[in-house]
Amino acid sequence: MRILVVGAGATGGYFGARLAQAGQDVTFLLREKRALAVQRDGLTVHSPHGDFHFQPSVLQASQLTGPYDLILLTVKSFGLEAAIKDIAPVVGEDTMILPVLNGMKHIETLSQRFGEHALLGGLCKINATLDADGHIHQMTPMHQIYYGELSGEKTARIQRVDQAFKEAGFEAFLSETIMTDLWEKWLLLCSFGAITCTMHGNIGQVASAPGGTEFATGIVNEALTTMKAFGYAERAAAVAKVKEAVTDKHSEQTSSMYRDMTQGNPVEADQIVGDLVERAIRVGINVPLLQAAYTHLCVYQNNRQNA
């Protein structure tokens, strides 16, 4: 397949690099600054599974020619609008778009722009970061990507994706319940993000503080109630796992949103927490803890932009 990877941050850079390393036809679509850096220095991956360096195929938006068979979208949610504009000219009739963005808002946005047929569901689980030199550091061995048709069908096209991904040196899972998987990842991300960002501490610190366990459980319950109102068919084991994770007094886990906030970077407040608050308001569900978390994140964003 002809694969376009949009973004070469920690996520796109890692999975795109693994696909290219496995011999897939991979091109990275990058903004000018990152494109020039990668063209000059190549991509370097530091991983528990083995370090490697290679010179990828890199293009900027004005240089694209299409169509592509598969577009792997790995931008932050607040970069989605620009990414849609960039890829639109190379989305053909049979192009598959596989986003691995946080939340669920992007599903509706991409479907409206390109049609639901073009869209696959996807999510990834990896703990990775970029250093000051633009090198990708995979900090734990986990490197999983899940994908599937929104309908759950095992189509010929999704099996082509499955074959390519399963040969790429990371853990690849073809899911027949990708929409449920997406809801559950959002539940985890929203809960971790709202808890750690609002309380300015890791999960264990919050859980160990007076009222911390009740606060964390309340966040999960508000998010869960809202998600069920919009179609999430609750899987009890998955929800129990989230509640156990957010109330672990020995956990040093935070969230990527909290790490971004402590480093003064933009955060996905609207996509991870705000979208849930908006949905709750739309159907009359009371979510005071999530609303407080979202307000807190918006104050941070506003202060950052006005600094």
N, C-alpha and C positions, 0 to 999 in steps of 0.2 A: 504494500500500500504506500501511497504518497502521503506522508504525515507532516502536518504543520504543528509545531509546538509554540503556543503563544506565551512568551515569557520564559526567562531563564533565571528565575530566582531559585530559592532552595528547592521548591517542589518541581517546577517545570524543568529546571536545569538537571535535577537528579533523574527523574523518570525519562526525560528526553534523551539524556546522555546514555542511560541504560539501553534504550531502544536503539540508538545509533550504534552503540557498542556491539549490539547483537546483529547488526547488519541491516536494520530497517532503513528505509529512505526517509530520513528525518531532516527537516529544515526548521530553524528557530526564527520566529518573528520577534524582533526586539526593537525597543526605542533606541534613538541615535546613540546616546551615551553608552548604554550597555552593549549595543551592537558593535561599536568601535572597539570597546574594551575586549569583547570576546573574539572579535576578528583578529585583534593584535596578540592576545595572550592565550586564546583557546579556553576550554573549560577544564577545570581541575576538580575532581571529586575525591574527597577524603571519606572513607567508609569502612565500617567494620568488616565489610565483605571484600575489601581490597581497594586501594587507591588507584586512580587512573587519570590520565590527561589525554585530551584529543582536540582536534581542530574541527569544530562543527560547521555545517552549512548555515550561514546567517544572512537574513535579509531584513530590510526595513520595509514598511508598508508600501511605499511607492515602488518598490522593486518586485512585488509579488506578481506571479502569473499563476493562473489556476486552470481548472479547479483542483482541489486536494480531495483525497479519499476520506481522510480523517483529520479533524482539527482538535487538538488537545488544548483546552483553555485552562491556563493555570495562573491567571492574573488575580490580584486582590479584587474583591467585589466592587470597590470604588473605582477600579480601572476597567470595569466591564463595558461601559458606554463607548469608551475610546476603542477598545478591542473589537467591538461589534462593527464599528465604522471601518476599522482596518481590514477585517476578514471578509466583509460583505462581497467585495469583487471576486473572491476566489471560492465562494460557496456555490457549488454546482448542484444540479438536480439530485445527485446521489451522494453528496457530501454528508458525512456524519460529524456532528459536533459533540464532543465529549468534554463537558465542563467539570472541573474538580474544585468548585468554589464553595465557600461556606454559606450556610443558610439554604433557603429555598426560593428566594425572590428571583434569582437568575433563571430558574426554570421557566417561569412565566414570561420574563423579559425576552429570552432567547426564542421561545415558542412563538411569541407575537411577531418577532422580527423575521424569523426564518421558516416558521411552520413547525408543528410538533414532530413531523416525520423526520426532520433533520436532526433532532435532538436525541441524545442518549443520556442516561443518568450515570453519574459517576462520583466517587469520593475516594480520597486517599488517606492513609494513615502513615505518617512519617515524622520523625523528629529531626529536622534539619535546619541549617541556617547558612547565611552567607557571611564570610568574614570581610574585612576591609579591602582585601585584594580581589574580592569577587569569587573566591573559591567556595565550593559547596562542601559543608561538613555535615555528614550524617552522624548524629550523636548517639543513636541506639540502633540495634540491628533491624528493627521493624521497618519494612518498606513494602507496604501493601496498597494495592489499588483495586477498587471494586467498580464494576460497570455492568450495564444491562439496558435492554429496551425498557422504556417507561411503562410499556404494557406488560412486561414480564416475559414476553415471547422469546424463544430461542431462534431468532431469525438467522438466515445465512450470513447477513452482514455482521451481526454481532459475534458470530462464530469466527469470522475472519479477524476481527479485533482480538478475540480471545486467543486465537492461535498466535498472533503476533506478540501479544503481551506475555503469554506464557513462556515464550522463548527468550525473554528480555532480561532475565536475571533478577527480577523482583517477584514478590508474591502477587499473583494476579487471580482475581476471582470473578467469574461470570455469575452475576446474581439475577435470580428470577423475582426478587423482591426489592429491587433497587430503590423504589420510592419509600418503602418502609425503612430501608437502611439509611436513606437521606434524612428522614424525620428523626431517627435515633441519633445520628451524628449531630444534628442541629440541637437536639435536647442536651446532649453532652456539652457541646461548645457554648451554648447559651448559658447553661448552668455554671460551668467553670468560669466563663468570662464575667458574668454578672456578679458572681460571688467574689472572685479575686480582685476585680477592678473596683468594686464598691468598697470592699473592706481593706484594700491595700495590703494583702498578705497572701500567703499560699494556703492551700486547702487545710492543712493541718493546723496552721495558726488560727484560721477562722473557726474551725471545728472545736478547738480547745478554748476559745474565748466564751464568756457567758453569753448565751443565746445564739451562739454561732451555728450549732447543729440545727436548731429550729429555723434559723434564717436560711441556711443552705437547703434544707428540705422544703421550705416554703417556696423558694425560687424554682426548684424542680417541679413542684406540684402546680404552680401557676403556669409554667411553660407546658407541662403535660396536658393540663386541662384545655389550654388554647389549641394545642396541636391536634388533640382528639376532635375538637370542634371543626377542624379543617381537613379531616380525613385520615389522620394517623390511627391505624388499627393497633392498639397497644399490645406489645409483646412483654409479658410480665417479667420475664427473666432479664431482658435488656434494661427495663426501667429500674429494677432492683439493683442492677449492677451500677447504674448511674448514681442512685441514692447512696449506695455503699461507698462509691468513689468520692462523693462530695462531703461525706461525713467522717472520713478517715482521719483521726487525730494525729496519725504518724506520717501523713502524706506531705511531701514537699512539692507537690505539683502545683503549677499555676495555670496559665492559659496563654496562648500566643497573643491574645488581645492585651492581657496584663503586661506581658513582656514588651509589647510595642508601646504601651502607655508609659511604662517606666523609662523607656529610652527616648521618649518625646516624639515618637512616630505617629502617623495617622492610624486610626483604629477602625475596624469594621462595625462601628456602633449601630448604624442603621440596618445593616444586613443581619447581624447576629442577634441583637436585642430589640432594636427599634421595630423591625418587621413583625415580630411577635406581639409587641405592645399594640401596634396598629391593628393587627388582626383581632386581638382581644377586644379592643374598643369597638371595632366594627360589629361584633356579635354580642356585646354587652357583658363580657367576662371581666371581673374585677381582678386586676393584677398590680396591686400597689407596690410590691417589692420589685418587680420588673420595671415598673414605671420609674421608681426611684433610681434604679441602676442605669436606666437609659438617660434620665436627666443628668446624672453624674457624668456619664460618658459624653453627653452633649456639651456640658460645661467645659470639660477637658478639651474637646475638639475646638470649641469657640475660642478658648484661651490660647490654644496653640496657633490657630489661624491669625489671631490678632496680635500675637507676640512680635 
